[in-house]
């Protein structure tokens, strides 16, 4: 690793950065995660999956950010990796973030009933790869200036088709540029579910984020490592699913094109100070009694829309949720809260706010208004507890409110949970210094 002495303590125009990426593509024949309607297992590889690392260092502040072409990761994976990073480099929890693109055409790295069986063998392989890419990123750093751009893209649609539609057209990106004008890395953020290939697909793929990463890297000098992060996209999808490769390529190109031309005239930030913050909030759950669990399961298992969508797989998911939640309550192991981690990365005047959940897009807009900062939410960061809808969505119902927690096999967040996180996140952001 290059010494921090390359950068003066008073020089906040540059940040030391190291990058690396490693192939994490599984062999065909493993199950794919994300769709209960999919015929398993995978039968081939459409495009490769990668784990990418960006290591940032400025004075005493450090950040190791791992981003992977996966549907998500379990919280336990994050905890174990942070412990390893602490032992090896002395990194604090607030200096390590692991996020996922949320592709629905990757291996089963989270527990989702009837939507791809969790694959412990692949997860062990992933752990070794993530450690490998972290070491590679931290071994070779160089000072880069920071540039930030923002474009607009009206591609994602509100999939719920309810009375409270909301989308977020902002495409934000931060680039790390060498003195010669070549880019070492770019972090892009756009909120949209990575489900373009749909449940009919049985090929391993990074979906739209993978195509966007390749397109952005091609367009910028230096062919930088490109992290295409997902945003608050719990209610946002591409215009349609089950698309062909040409459509996938076009949409990925549109995401990259929203910001790539802006980098040509982007000026470096005069004060690119790096700061990281983390805060864990107990998120209240709709904890049920045994009687309430049984009543809910007995009713929802006959839901005609769900049966038409998933058939016996839906029945199996409900029955398993029923059995496991009753057992947890009777054994005193049922939880009435889940840990929601708000993970803030401040790079100059840009804030990336990681959250270990699938939150609705209004969360970002509400935070921007409350904090008055340039902000992008990074979903599926440091775990994935499932959907956290708006309070208005609870009155409307729908998959994210009534059904999704059955597949995640947990109690759903209590109504008002997203608004509670908005309050805590806004308070955190207001406490952050403006550099």
N, C-alpha and C positions, 0 to 999 in steps of 0.2 A: 504494500500500500504506500502511495506517495505521502510524504510528510506534509502536515498541515502548514509547515513553514513556507510553502510555496505561495501562501496567501497571507497577506498582512492582516493583523487583527483589526485594523481600521478599514480594510477594503471590504465593503459590503456590496460591491458591484458584481462580484463573482462568487460562485459556489463551487467547491470541489465536487466532482461527480465521477462515479464509476458505474459502468453498465455491463450487463451480460445477458445472454439468453440461452436456453437449453431446450432441446426437443423433449416433450413429455407425451408424445403420441403413443397410445396403447396399441397392442396388436389387435387386428380384427378378431371378432369372436367374443369380445367382452361386451357387456350390456351398456347401453347408453342411457343417460339420465335426463329426466325432465318431462317425459310424456307417458301417461298411463295407457294411451291408445297405441303405442308403438309395438310392432312385432320385434321381439328380441332374438338373437343378439345383433351386434354390428357385423357388417359383411365386407367392409372395405374402408379405405381412407380417401376422403375427398381432398383434404388439405391437412397439413401438419399442425399439431398443437404445441404451444411453447409456454414455458415459464420464463418471465423476464424480470430482471432485477435492476433497480436504480438505487444507488447508494449516494447520499448527499452528506456533505460535511462542511461545516463553517464554524471555525473556532471550536468551542466545546460542544456545539450542537451537531447531532448526527441523525440520519434517518435511513433505514433500510426498508425499501418498498418492493415487495414481490408481487407480481401480477401474473395471473395464469389463465390460460384458455380452458376454463372449467366452469361447471354450473355453479359451484360454490365449494366451500370447505367447512368442516365441522369446527366448532369452537375449540374442542380438545386438541385439534391439529395445531391451531394457532398458539395455544398455551404451551405445548411441547416445543414448538419451534422457537418461541420467545425464550424459553428456558435454555435452549441450546445456544441461542445468540448471546444471552447474558453470560453464560459460562465461557464462550469463546472470545467475545469482544467487549463484554461489559455493557452491552446495550440494555437500556431500560425498556419496559413494555411500551412506553409512549414513543419509542424510537423504532419500533418494528410494526409494519403493517403488511398484511397479506390480503389481496383482493382478487376477485375473479370476474371474468367477462360475462358469466352466466350463459354461456353457450349451452343449448339443449341438445347438442350432438357430440358430447364428450363423455368420458367415463363416469361411473357412479361414485362420486366422492362425498356425497351427503346422503343422509337417510331419508329417502322419499318412498313411501310404500307404493308398490305396484307400478313404479315409474323408473325401473332400473335398480337391481339389487346392489346395495352397498358393496364395494369391491376392496376388501382389506389388503389383498395382495398388491393391487395397483396403488393404493394409498401409501403402502410401505415404499414402493418404488418412487412415488412422488416425493416423499419425505427426503430421500437421498438426493433426488434431482434438485429440490429446492435448496438444500444445503450446498450443493455443488454450485448453483448459479449465484448464491449469496457470496460464497468465497471468491468466485471469479470477479464479481462486481467490485468487491472491496480491495482487491489486490492491485488494481491499476486505476488511479483517479487522476483527474486533471482539472484545472480551473476553467470554468465556463461562465459566460455572461448569461443572464436570464431574460427571455422575452416572453411576453404574454399577449395572446390574441383571442378574439371572440368573433365567431360567425353565427349565422342563423341557418337552420335547416328544418323545413316543415315536412318531415318524413314520417315520424312516429304518429300514431293515432291512438286516441283513447278507446281501448278495446271493450270497455264495459257497456257502452251504449245506454247510459243512464242519464238522469237529469242533471248531473254535476260533472260534465266532461272537463278535462284539463290536460293541456300538453305543455311541454317546455321546449321551445325551439332553439335554445342557446347551445352552441358548440364551443366549449372553452378549451384552450390548449396553452400549455407552457412549454417552451423550448429552451434547451441548454446549448448554447452556441459557442464554438471555439473561436479563437482570435482570427483564424483564417476564413471564418464564415461558414464552416461546415458544422452540422449539428451532431451532437453526441446522443441526445435523447429528446423525445417529445412525449408529454403526457396529455392525452386528449380525453375529454369527457362529453358524453352525449347519452341522454336517457332513452333507452328503447330495448325491450326484451330481445334477446338473441335467439329468436325462434323462427327465422325466415324459412329454414329448410323443412320445418313442420314435423309432425308425427309420422308421416309417410317415409321419411328419410331414415335409412339404416347405415349411412356412411359417417365415419368419424370426421368432424369438421369444427372449425372455430367460428363458423357462421359469419354474420356481418362483421363483427369486430376483427376477425382474422383478415378479411379482405380489406377492411379499412386500414389496418396496421401496415399491410404490404403496400397499399397505394400511397399512404402518407410517407413511408420510408423511401419509396421510389422518387417521390416528387421533391424531396428536400435534399440539399447538398450534404454529403457525408453519409447518406443512407442510415439515419439514426435508428436506434432502438425505439419503437413506438408502442407505448402503452395505451390501448383503447379501453378506457374505463367506462363502466356503466353508471348511470345516475339513478335518480329517484324514479324508477320506471315500473313500479308495481301495477300501474294501470295502463302502461304504454306498450304497444306492439308495432311491428312493421305493418304496412298497409294490408298485407295478406301473407299466408303461410304456404308451405309445400311448393316453393318456387324452384326454378331451375338454376343452374350455375350462372348463366348469363345475368339473371335478375339479381342474384346474390352479389355478383361482381359489380353491377351497376349501383346497388345501394351502398356497398362498401366504399365505392369510389365517391359517392355523394357525401358521405360522412367526412372523408379525407378532404374533398374539394371545398368543404365549408370553411376550412382554415388554412389549407396549404398555401394559397396565393397570398394570404395576409402576412406570412412570415418573411416574404421578400422585402417588405418595407418596415418591418417591426424594429423598434428601437429598444436597446437594452434598458432594463429597469435600473434607475440610479441607486436604489437601495434594495438589493435583493436579499434581504435578511431571511434566514431559515429559522423557523420555530416549529416545534411539535407539542401537542397537548392531547391528553386522553382523559376521559371522564366516563365512568360506568354508572348507568342509571337503572335502578330496579324497575322494570316495566310490568305493571299489573296485568294479570291474566284473568280471563273469565273462568275461574276455578269452579268446578261443578261438584256436587255431591254424587254419590253412587246412583241415587234415584234420578237425579238430573241427567247424568251421563246416559243411563239406560233409556230414559224418555227421549233424549235427543237422538240417540242412535236408532231407536225403533222408528222414529219419524223420518229421519233423513235418509235412511237406507232405501226408502221407497220413492225418493225424489225422482220424478220422471225424466227431467232434463239430464241429471247425472247418470241415470241408468242408460239413457239413449247415447250419452257421450262415451261412457267407459264400461258399461255392462257389468260382468262378474267382477272385474277388477275393482270397480267402485264398491261393490258389496264386500269384497274381501278387505278393502281398506277400512271401511266402516266397522266391520266386525273385529278387526285387529285393534283399531283405535278403542273400541268399546271395551274389549278384554283388557288391554294394557292400562287404560286409564282407571278402570274399576280396581284393578290390582294395585295400582300406584296409590289410589286413595285409601284403600283398605290397609295397605302396608305403611301408611304415613309418609310415602315418598313423593306424593304429588306436590308440585310446586305451584305457588300462586303468583310468582314473578319470574321474569327472565332478565338476564343481564344484557342491557343494550349499551354498547360501547360507542361513544362519540369520540372520534379520532380526528383531530384537526391538524392539518399540515399547512403552515403558512409559508409561502414562497413569495417574498416581496409583498405586493398588494393583492395576491391571489390566495384564496383559501380553498383547499380540498377537504371536505368533511366526510370521513368514512363512517359507515354505519353497518352493523352486522344484521341486515334485514332487507326485505323488499318493501320499500316505502312508496307511497303514492307521490306523484310529481308535484302536487301542491306544496309539499313539505319544503322543497327548494325555494319556491317563490315566497312563501311565508317567512322563511329565514332571511332571504335577501332583504325583504321589507323591514324586518325587525332589526337586523344588524347593520344594514346599510353598507354591506361589503360585497366585493366581487367573490362570489361563492359558487362552488360546484359540489354536489353531493356525490360521493362514491358509494354505491350500493354493493352488497355482497363483500364487505370488507371486514376482516377479522371474524368471520363466521357468517352463518345465515340461519336466523331463527324463523324465517317465513315472512308472511305478509303483515304489514301494519297499515291498515286502511285509514282514511279520514273518518271523522265522526259522522259526516253526512253519508258516507258509504254504508255505514251500519244500518241506517234507516232504509237504504235502497236494496240492501242484500246483494247477492251475487257470489260468484266463485270465491273471490278473495276474502269475503266476509264469512260465508256459510260453509264452504267446502274445503278450502286449501289446508286448514289446520288438521283435517283428518288424514291427509296424505303425509303431512309433517309429523303426525302422531303426537299432538300436544294440545293443550288448551290454547284457544285463540287469545290474542291480546284483547284486553278490555276496551270497550268503546271509549274514545278520548285519549288513547295511548299515544297516537301520533301527535296530537296537540300537546300532550305532556312533554314529549321529546322535543317538540318545537320550542317550548318555553325554556327547557334546560339548554338546548343548543344555542338559542338566541342569547341566553345569559352568558354562556361560555364565550361566544363570539364577541360580545360587548366587552368582556374582560380582557380580550387579547389586545396587546398594544398595536397601534397603527404605525407602521414604519414608513 
